Amino acid sequence: MKRLKDTLRSRRYPRRQAPQKNAGTLIARRLIVRALRKAGMSHVLKGGSATVGFLFPRSVATAWIHDAAIALLDDLTPRKHLYHLMFEAKKGKNSNDNAEKLGARLVESHLLFGFATDQSHFPDAFLSVADRVIALENVDLGAIEIAFRVIMSAETAEAAAKLPDGLLSAVIKPGRRLQDVIDILGRQTSSATTGTGVPTINTLSGYGEAAEWGQALATDLVEYGAGRIAWADIDRGALISGPSGTGKTFFVQSLAATCKIPIYAHSLARWQAKGHLGNLLAAMRTAFDQATENAPSILFLDEFDAFGSRDRFSGDNEQYCVEVVNGLLECLDGVEKRPGVVVIGATNLPERIDPALLRPGRLGRHLRIALPDLEARKGILRHHLGEAIPRADLSEVAARLEGATGAAIEQIVRDARRRSRSKARKMVVSDLTASLPARAQLSEEAFARTCAHEAGHALAGYVLRVEAGATPAKVKVFRELSETRAGSGYTTFHRIPGLDRSRRTYDAAITTLLAGLAAEKVLLGEHGDSGGGARGSDLHQATILAAGVVVSFGLGGALVYQGCDTPEQLLERIRADRHLRRQVDAMLGQCFDRAEAILLERKNALQAIAEKLKVAFEMNSAELADHIELD
């Protein structure tokens, strides 16, 4: 090893000179913070004591890591004895002097970060006392967007994310002006693209109704261009919604490639960056005019929920927000006078959008992109693999990716390619399996609780199917937990359209939601925490339904209408109003008792379904009906 002063660059308080806050430093800092949180070491970010080693990819410049470590440690706490050490490859034997200096650092440090590009670079003394050695992820679009949120546009960040490994640090280097970086990355993109290099919709998997709509739009645009149909006969706008990472933006790019027309990508944030309200509205009109001048074209508005809904605005910014939405409505209505422009909005939160924006003639079509099923996951894998391992059976890999988004699957293929490159050979299936997210095995007790929980939902849902207007369609449980999947089981239902909804309907729905916890109590003596603790959990959904019954629907014993609030607003009402909280709690208690009574009466069927799930891991509607009806 070189002398300690050459290989270990340490930093202690007080800071002599703050590192320059450039894009590379911000990216590296984001990677370090993300790694600590994923490793369950968030206490370090609050100034807790620890010794942590970080393995950083060679594509991340050492200078970024060095400056990010200084800045992060300086921000965490005013304590002394905070260090970061950069370990390099060993050259010769370690001297006693080096070992003593490292030992002193390890002893006296309150918080110490060690960085290396290879596990073998860490000295044995460091590894013997380190709390954890964590691998930093490669630079991805998320890290770049967060780092560039203030200083670069979304297109520039996307261009940076597409650079090959190593070239990003060659572009963002110390001493290079920020504007020069933006100019270099700007050569990689433009505000209008024709989808070059992007696959067409018919080659994609997992897009369902959105893909069908896109194919139909492409056909209509051909007919419109030939003069065989009028612009009024074409869907002029659509909203695409779905969880993060399901490929909404990629779908729009593929749509443009299929239709062979340019995309003009914009967002409220970009228009706001132009300045005050007048500048924002001018930028908005310019965007629509630009798309019109180059029609037929797609005007893509990302993060569409950012515009908000006028009935929820309040406070000092209310008038500003109302005028922004009104300006957008004016531009959308003008699309009829601008033939050839298809406006598409994308969002993760469709419920936050002003209903007026979603009326027919504006963004009247709502396309939902769900998480990909098994066949779609296999298709996504094959798409990203290209010519690699063409005859491989991808079924097992796709099965282990249940709950993964298209973006997560793409990352796994990228990691597999990197793994094969590092071994200087062609990719094999084992590269994919080795790149899959880590899995944790449920204990016998935890798995039994999961099976009991889902059996409760299924049985109560079947008994109450007429009242609730929903029939259990599928129950699935998992013995292993994965980063790509939330929870250890789920039950899906077929909803009956046009149901006559009364108080009985809501009671039945809440009872079904609480039946999972009730089943745990019936079969195991008590229920665990699996029904709550997160947005979208059984308790969260049941509480929202119960509050709506009392506040909005006139079904809680009073006819006073207190407002049609969002789930967040309803929860805030419950926290602030003791009387409402008691009403909701009483309703939940009654539904839980009802669920428990239903399951106790059919305990044999409940036990049979739970035992079947332990072996088969899933049951369909016919199998559920057989177990329940034969009881």
C-alpha positions in Angstrom: 0.0 0.0 0.0 1.2 3.5 -0.6 2.0 5.7 2.3 -1.1 6.6 4.3 -1.0 10.3 3.4 -1.3 9.3 -0.3 -4.0 6.6 0.0 -6.1 7.8 2.9 -7.5 11.3 2.5 -9.3 12.2 5.7 -11.5 15.1 6.6 -12.2 16.4 10.1 -14.1 19.4 11.4 -13.7 22.4 11.2 -14.0 22.5 7.5 -11.4 24.7 5.9 -13.0 25.2 2.5 -16.4 23.8 1.3 -16.2 21.8 -1.9 -17.8 23.3 -5.0 -21.4 22.2 -5.3 -21.4 21.0 -8.8 -23.6 18.4 -10.5 -21.2 15.5 -9.9 -21.0 16.2 -6.2 -24.8 16.3 -5.9 -25.1 13.0 -7.8 -22.6 11.3 -5.6 -24.2 12.7 -2.5 -27.6 11.3 -3.6 -26.1 7.9 -4.2 -24.5 7.8 -0.7 -27.7 9.0 1.0 -29.8 6.5 -1.0 -27.5 3.6 -0.1 -27.6 4.4 3.6 -31.4 4.5 3.6 -31.7 1.2 1.7 -29.3 -0.4 4.1 -31.4 0.6 7.1 -28.8 3.1 8.3 -30.9 6.3 8.2 -29.7 7.1 11.8 -26.3 7.9 10.2 -28.0 10.8 8.3 -29.1 12.2 11.7 -25.6 12.2 13.1 -25.4 8.8 14.6 -22.1 7.1 15.3 -20.9 4.5 12.7 -18.1 3.2 10.5 -19.4 2.6 7.0 -17.6 1.4 3.9 -18.9 2.2 0.5 -18.0 0.5 -2.8 -18.5 3.0 -5.6 -18.7 2.1 -9.3 -15.8 3.2 -11.6 -18.3 5.2 -13.6 -18.5 7.7 -10.7 -15.6 10.0 -10.5 -13.4 9.8 -7.4 -13.5 13.6 -7.2 -17.3 13.5 -6.9 -17.1 11.0 -4.0 -14.4 13.0 -2.3 -16.4 16.3 -2.4 -19.7 14.7 -1.6 -18.3 13.0 1.5 -16.9 16.3 2.8 -20.2 18.2 2.2 -22.3 15.4 3.7 -20.3 15.0 6.8 -20.1 18.7 7.3 -23.9 18.9 7.1 -24.7 16.0 9.4 -23.6 17.3 12.8 -21.3 19.8 14.4 -19.4 17.0 16.3 -15.7 16.6 15.8 -13.9 13.5 14.7 -15.8 13.0 11.5 -13.7 11.5 8.7 -13.8 10.1 5.2 -11.1 7.8 3.8 -10.4 7.0 0.2 -8.8 3.5 -0.1 -6.8 2.6 -3.2 -5.3 -0.6 -4.5 -2.7 -2.2 -2.2 0.9 -1.9 -3.4 3.3 -3.8 -1.3 2.9 -4.4 2.5 1.2 -2.0 4.7 3.7 -0.2 7.0 3.4 0.0 10.7 3.0 3.7 10.4 0.0 3.4 8.1 -1.6 0.8 10.3 -1.2 3.0 13.4 -2.7 6.0 11.7 -5.6 4.1 10.4 -6.1 2.5 13.8 -6.2 5.9 15.4 -8.8 7.1 13.0 -11.0 4.1 13.7 -10.7 4.6 17.4 -11.3 8.3 17.7 -13.9 8.7 15.0 -17.5 9.4 15.8 -18.5 8.9 12.2 -16.2 7.5 9.5 -16.9 6.8 5.8 -14.5 4.7 3.8 -14.6 4.5 0.0 -13.1 2.1 -2.5 -13.8 0.7 -5.9 -13.1 -2.9 -4.9 -13.7 -4.8 -1.7 -10.1 -5.9 -1.6 -8.9 -2.3 -1.3 -10.3 -2.0 2.3 -7.7 -2.8 4.9 -8.5 -5.8 7.2 -8.6 -3.5 10.2 -11.3 -1.3 8.6 -13.4 -4.3 7.6 -13.1 -5.8 11.1 -14.8 -2.8 12.8 -17.1 -1.5 10.0 -20.8 -1.6 10.7 -21.5 -2.3 7.1 -19.9 -2.2 3.6 -22.5 -1.0 1.1 -22.3 -0.9 -2.7 -23.4 2.4 -4.2 -25.8 2.0 -7.2 -24.8 3.2 -10.6 -25.9 6.6 -11.7 -29.4 6.5 -12.9 -32.0 9.1 -14.1 -33.4 9.5 -10.6 -30.1 10.5 -9.2 -29.4 12.9 -12.1 -32.9 14.5 -11.9 -32.6 15.2 -8.2 -29.1 16.7 -8.7 -30.1 18.7 -11.7 -33.6 19.7 -10.6 -32.6 23.3 -10.1 -29.8 23.7 -12.6 -30.8 21.7 -15.6 -33.9 20.8 -17.7 -35.5 17.4 -17.7 -34.3 16.7 -21.2 -30.7 17.5 -20.2 -31.0 15.1 -17.2 -32.3 12.4 -19.5 -29.5 12.9 -21.9 -27.0 12.6 -19.1 -28.6 9.4 -17.9 -28.2 7.9 -21.4 -24.5 8.4 -21.6 -22.4 5.2 -21.4 -20.7 4.4 -18.1 -17.7 6.6 -17.5 -18.6 9.3 -20.0 -20.8 11.2 -17.5 -17.8 12.0 -15.3 -15.9 13.0 -18.5 -18.6 15.6 -19.2 -19.1 16.8 -15.7 -15.5 17.4 -14.6 -14.1 19.9 -12.1 -13.4 23.2 -13.6 -15.8 22.9 -16.5 -18.5 25.6 -16.5 -22.0 24.5 -15.8 -23.2 26.1 -19.1 -20.6 24.1 -21.0 -21.9 20.9 -19.4 -25.5 21.8 -20.4 -24.4 22.6 -23.9 -22.6 19.3 -24.3 -25.5 17.3 -23.0 -27.9 19.5 -25.1 -26.3 18.0 -28.2 -27.7 14.6 -27.1 -31.3 15.8 -27.3 -33.8 18.4 -28.6 -37.2 19.5 -27.7 -38.7 17.7 -30.7 -37.9 14.1 -31.6 -39.4 11.7 -34.0 -38.9 8.6 -31.9 -35.7 7.5 -33.8 -34.4 4.4 -32.2 -37.5 3.9 -30.1 -39.6 0.8 -30.7 -43.1 1.0 -32.0 -46.1 0.1 -29.8 -46.7 -3.3 -31.4 -43.3 -4.5 -30.2 -44.0 -3.5 -26.6 -45.5 -5.6 -23.7 -47.5 -4.6 -20.7 -49.4 -1.6 -21.9 -52.9 -3.1 -22.4 -55.6 -0.6 -23.3 -53.0 2.1 -23.8 -51.4 0.1 -26.6 -54.7 -0.6 -28.2 -55.6 3.1 -28.1 -52.1 4.0 -29.5 -52.5 1.6 -32.4 -55.9 3.0 -33.2 -54.6 6.6 -33.0 -51.8 5.8 -35.5 -54.4 4.3 -37.9 -56.6 7.4 -37.5 -53.7 9.8 -38.2 -52.9 8.0 -41.4 -56.6 8.3 -42.4 -56.6 11.9 -41.4 -53.5 12.6 -43.4 -55.1 11.0 -46.4 -58.1 13.2 -46.0 -60.5 10.3 -45.4 -61.6 11.4 -41.9 -62.0 14.8 -40.2 -59.9 16.0 -37.3 -63.1 16.0 -35.2 -63.2 12.2 -35.5 -59.9 11.7 -33.8 -59.1 11.5 -30.0 -57.3 14.8 -29.5 -56.2 14.2 -26.0 -55.6 11.5 -23.3 -54.4 11.1 -19.8 -52.0 8.3 -19.0 -51.8 7.2 -15.3 -50.0 4.5 -13.5 -47.4 3.9 -10.7 -43.9 5.3 -11.1 -41.7 3.3 -13.4 -44.4 1.7 -15.5 -43.1 3.4 -18.6 -45.6 6.3 -19.2 -43.0 8.5 -20.8 -41.5 5.6 -22.8 -45.0 4.8 -24.1 -45.5 8.3 -25.4 -42.1 8.1 -27.2 -43.2 4.8 -28.7 -46.5 6.3 -29.7 -44.7 9.0 -31.6 -42.4 6.4 -33.3 -45.5 4.4 -34.3 -47.3 7.5 -35.6 -44.1 8.8 -37.2 -44.7 12.3 -35.7 -42.6 14.5 -33.4 -43.1 14.9 -29.6 -42.9 18.3 -27.9 -42.3 17.5 -24.2 -43.2 20.1 -21.6 -44.3 20.4 -18.0 -45.7 23.0 -15.6 -42.3 23.2 -13.8 -40.5 24.1 -17.0 -43.1 26.8 -17.8 -42.8 28.2 -14.3 -39.0 28.5 -14.7 -39.7 31.2 -17.3 -40.6 33.7 -14.5 -43.8 35.3 -13.3 -47.3 34.3 -14.3 -47.3 36.3 -17.5 -44.1 34.6 -18.7 -45.5 31.2 -17.7 -48.7 31.7 -19.7 -46.7 33.0 -22.6 -44.5 29.9 -22.5 -47.6 27.7 -22.4 -49.1 29.3 -25.5 -45.8 29.1 -27.3 -45.6 25.3 -26.6 -49.0 24.8 -28.2 -48.1 27.1 -31.1 -44.9 25.1 -31.7 -46.7 21.8 -31.8 -49.3 23.3 -34.2 -46.7 24.6 -36.6 -45.2 21.1 -36.8 -48.5 19.2 -36.9 -49.3 16.4 -36.8 -47.5 16.1 -33.5 -47.8 15.1 -29.9 -47.7 17.7 -27.1 -46.7 15.8 -24.0 -47.3 17.3 -20.6 -45.5 15.3 -17.9 -46.4 15.4 -14.2 -49.9 16.6 -15.2 -51.2 16.5 -11.7 -48.9 19.5 -10.9 -51.6 21.8 -12.4 -54.0 20.7 -9.5 -57.7 21.2 -9.2 -59.4 24.6 -8.8 -61.8 23.4 -6.1 -58.8 22.6 -3.8 -56.8 25.8 -4.2 -56.6 28.1 -1.2 -54.3 30.6 0.5 -52.2 33.3 -1.0 -51.5 31.4 -4.3 -55.1 30.5 -5.0 -55.6 33.2 -7.7 -52.3 32.3 -9.4 -53.1 28.6 -9.5 -56.6 29.3 -10.9 -55.2 31.4 -13.7 -52.7 28.7 -14.6 -55.5 26.1 -14.9 -57.7 28.5 -16.8 -54.8 29.3 -19.2 -54.3 25.6 -19.9 -58.1 25.1 -20.5 -58.0 27.9 -23.0 -55.0 26.3 -24.8 -56.7 22.9 -24.8 -60.0 24.3 -26.2 -57.9 25.9 -28.9 -56.7 22.5 -30.1 -59.9 22.3 -32.1 -58.6 25.2 -34.1 -55.1 23.6 -34.2 -55.8 20.4 -36.1 -53.1 17.7 -35.9 -52.1 18.2 -32.2 -52.6 15.3 -29.8 -52.2 16.4 -26.2 -51.2 13.7 -23.7 -50.7 14.2 -20.0 -49.0 11.7 -17.7 -49.4 11.4 -14.0 -49.1 9.1 -11.0 -52.0 10.8 -9.2 -55.0 11.2 -11.5 -57.3 12.1 -8.6 -55.6 15.4 -8.1 -56.4 16.7 -11.6 -59.1 19.3 -12.2 -62.1 17.5 -13.7 -62.5 20.2 -16.3 -59.2 19.2 -17.9 -60.4 15.7 -18.4 -63.7 16.4 -20.2 -64.2 15.1 -23.8 -62.5 17.3 -26.3 -59.7 18.0 -23.9 -57.9 15.0 -22.3 -61.1 13.0 -22.4 -59.5 9.5 -22.6 -58.0 8.0 -19.4 -55.5 5.2 -20.1 -54.3 3.3 -17.1 -50.9 1.5 -17.2 -50.8 -1.2 -14.6 -47.8 -3.2 -13.3 -46.9 -5.8 -15.9 -48.2 -9.4 -15.5 -46.1 -12.5 -16.1 -46.4 -12.5 -19.9 -45.8 -8.8 -20.0 -42.7 -9.1 -17.8 -41.3 -11.8 -20.2 -42.0 -9.5 -23.1 -40.2 -6.6 -21.4 -37.2 -8.8 -20.6 -37.0 -10.0 -24.2 -37.3 -6.4 -25.5 -34.4 -5.1 -23.4 -32.3 -8.2 -23.9 -32.4 -7.7 -27.7 -30.2 -10.4 -29.3 -28.8 -11.6 -26.1 -29.6 -15.2 -24.9 -32.3 -15.6 -27.7 -33.4 -19.1 -26.8 -33.4 -18.7 -23.0 -36.6 -19.6 -21.1 -37.3 -16.4 -19.1 -40.3 -17.7 -17.2 -38.5 -18.2 -13.8 -36.8 -14.8 -14.0 -40.1 -13.1 -14.9 -41.9 -15.0 -12.1 -39.4 -13.7 -9.5 -40.1 -10.1 -10.8 -43.7 -10.0 -9.8 -44.6 -6.5 -8.8 -41.6 -5.0 -10.7 -42.1 -2.0 -13.0 -40.8 -1.9 -16.5 -38.1 0.5 -15.3 -37.0 -2.0 -12.7 -36.9 -4.8 -15.2 -34.8 -2.6 -17.6 -32.3 -2.0 -14.7 -32.0 -5.7 -14.1 -31.1 -6.4 -17.7 -28.6 -3.5 -17.6 -27.0 -5.0 -14.5 -26.8 -8.4 -16.2 -25.1 -6.9 -19.2 -22.6 -5.2 -16.9 -22.0 -8.5 -15.1 -21.3 -10.3 -18.4 -19.0 -7.5 -19.6 -17.0 -7.7 -16.4 -16.3 -11.4 -17.1 -15.5 -10.7 -20.8 -18.1 -13.2 -22.1 -21.6 -13.3 -23.6 -24.6 -12.9 -21.3 -26.1 -16.1 -19.8 -29.3 -16.6 -17.8 -27.3 -16.7 -14.6 -26.3 -13.1 -15.1 -30.0 -12.2 -15.0 -30.8 -14.3 -11.9 -27.7 -12.9 -10.1 -29.0 -9.4 -10.9 -32.5 -10.0 -9.4 -33.4 -8.1 -6.2 -32.5 -9.7 -2.9 -35.2 -11.9 -1.4 -36.0 -12.7 2.2 -37.7 -16.0 3.3 -40.7 -15.6 5.5 -40.7 -17.7 8.7 -43.2 -20.5 9.1 -45.2 -18.3 11.5 -45.2 -15.2 9.2 -46.2 -17.3 6.2 -49.0 -18.9 8.1 -50.3 -15.5 9.1 -50.1 -14.3 5.5 -52.2 -17.4 4.3 -54.7 -16.8 7.1 -55.0 -13.1 6.3 -55.7 -13.6 2.5 -58.0 -16.5 3.2 -60.1 -14.1 5.4 -60.4 -11.5 2.6 -61.4 -14.2 0.1 -64.0 -16.0 2.3 -65.6 -12.8 3.6 -65.5 -11.3 0.1 -67.3 -14.3 -1.3 -70.0 -14.3 1.4 -70.6 -10.6 1.0 -70.2 -10.5 -2.8 -73.8 -9.4 -3.5 -73.8 -6.7 -0.9 -70.3 -5.4 -1.8 -70.7 -5.7 -5.5 -67.4 -7.5 -5.9 -66.4 -11.1 -6.2 -63.0 -12.5 -5.2 -61.2 -13.4 -8.4 -57.7 -14.5 -7.3 -55.8 -15.0 -4.1 -52.0 -15.2 -4.1 -49.4 -15.5 -1.3 -45.6 -15.3 -1.4 -43.1 -17.2 0.7 -40.4 -14.8 -0.1 -40.3 -11.0 0.1 -38.6 -8.9 -2.7 -37.7 -5.3 -3.3 -39.9 -5.2 -6.3 -43.0 -6.4 -4.5 -44.9 -4.7 -1.7 -46.4 -7.2 0.8 -46.5 -11.0 1.0 -49.9 -11.6 -0.5 -53.0 -10.1 -2.2 -56.6 -10.8 -3.1 -58.1 -9.3 -6.2 -61.9 -8.8 -6.9 -64.1 -8.4 -10.0 -66.2 -5.3 -9.5 -69.8 -5.2 -10.7 -70.4 -2.1 -12.8 -73.4 0.1 -12.1 -73.9 -1.2 -8.6 -76.7 0.4 -6.5 -74.5 1.6 -3.6 -76.2 2.0 -0.2 -74.9 1.9 3.4 -75.0 -1.9 3.2 -72.6 -1.7 0.3 -70.0 0.3 2.2 -70.4 -1.9 5.3 -69.8 -5.0 3.3 -66.7 -3.4 1.6 -65.2 -2.4 4.9 -66.0 -5.8 6.4 -64.2 -7.5 3.6 -61.2 -5.2 4.1 -61.0 -6.0 7.8 -61.6 -9.7 7.3 -57.8 -10.3 6.9 -57.1 -9.2 10.4 -60.2 -10.9 11.7 -59.0 -14.2 10.1 -55.7 -13.9 11.9 -57.5 -13.6 15.2 -59.8 -16.6 14.4 -57.0 -18.9 13.3 -54.0 -17.6 15.3 -55.6 -16.1 18.4 -54.5 -12.5 17.6 -53.9 -10.3 14.6 -50.5 -8.8 13.6 -49.6 -5.5 11.9 -50.1 -6.7 8.4 -53.3 -4.7 7.9 -51.9 -1.3 8.5 -48.8 0.8 8.6 -48.9 2.1 5.0 -50.9 4.0 2.4 -53.2 1.6 0.6 -53.2 -0.9 3.5 -56.5 -2.5 4.7 -56.9 -0.1 7.6 -56.1 2.9 5.5 -58.7 2.0 2.9 -61.3 1.1 5.5 -60.8 4.3 7.4 -61.2 6.4 4.2 -64.4 4.5 3.3 -65.9 5.0 6.7 -65.0 8.7 6.8 -66.6 9.2 3.4 -69.8 7.5 4.7 -70.0 10.0 7.5 -68.7 13.2 5.8 -69.8 13.0 2.2 -72.4 10.4 1.4 -75.1 11.2 4.0 -75.0 7.5 5.2 -73.7 8.0 8.7 -76.9 9.0 10.5 -76.8 12.7 9.4 -77.6 14.3 6.1 -75.2 17.2 6.5 -72.8 17.3 3.5 -69.4 18.4 4.8 -67.4 18.2 1.5 -66.1 15.6 -1.0 -62.5 15.5 0.3 -59.4 13.7 -0.9 -58.2 10.8 1.3 -55.5 13.0 2.8 -58.1 15.7 3.7 -60.4 13.0 5.2 -57.6 11.7 7.4 -56.8 15.3 8.5 -60.5 15.8 9.4 -60.4 12.6 11.5 -57.3 13.7 13.4 -58.8 17.2 14.1 -62.4 16.1 14.9 -62.8 13.9 18.0 -66.5 13.3 17.3 -65.8 12.2 13.7 -63.0 10.0 14.9 -65.3 8.2 17.3 -67.9 7.7 14.6 -65.4 6.2 12.2 -63.9 4.0 14.9 -67.3 2.7 15.9 -68.1 1.9 12.3 -64.8 0.1 11.9 -65.3 -1.9 15.1 -68.8 -3.0 14.0 -67.4 -4.2 10.7 -64.5 -6.0 12.3 -67.0 -7.8 14.6 -69.1 -8.8 11.6 -66.1 -10.1 9.8 -65.1 -12.2 12.8 -68.6 -13.6 13.1 -68.7 -14.6 9.4 -65.3 -16.4 9.7 -66.1 -18.1 12.9 -69.3 -19.5 11.4 -67.2 -20.9 8.4 -64.0 -21.7 10.3 -63.5 -25.0 8.6 -63.6 -23.4 5.1 -61.3 -20.6 6.3 -58.8 -23.2 7.6 -59.1 -25.2 4.3 -58.4 -22.1 2.2 -55.4 -21.1 4.3 -53.9 -24.6 4.2 -54.4 -24.8 0.4 -52.6 -21.5 0.0 -49.6 -22.8 2.0 -49.2 -25.5 -0.6 -50.4 -24.0 -3.9 -49.6 -20.3 -3.2 -52.7 -19.1 -5.2 -56.3 -19.9 -5.8 -58.8 -18.7 -8.5 -62.5 -17.9 -8.1 -63.7 -21.4 -8.9 -61.4 -23.0 -6.4 -62.5 -20.6 -3.7 -66.1 -21.2 -4.4 -65.6 -25.0 -4.2 -63.9 -24.7 -0.8 -66.6 -22.4 0.6 -69.7 -24.1 -0.9 -68.6 -27.6 0.2 -68.1 -26.4 3.8 
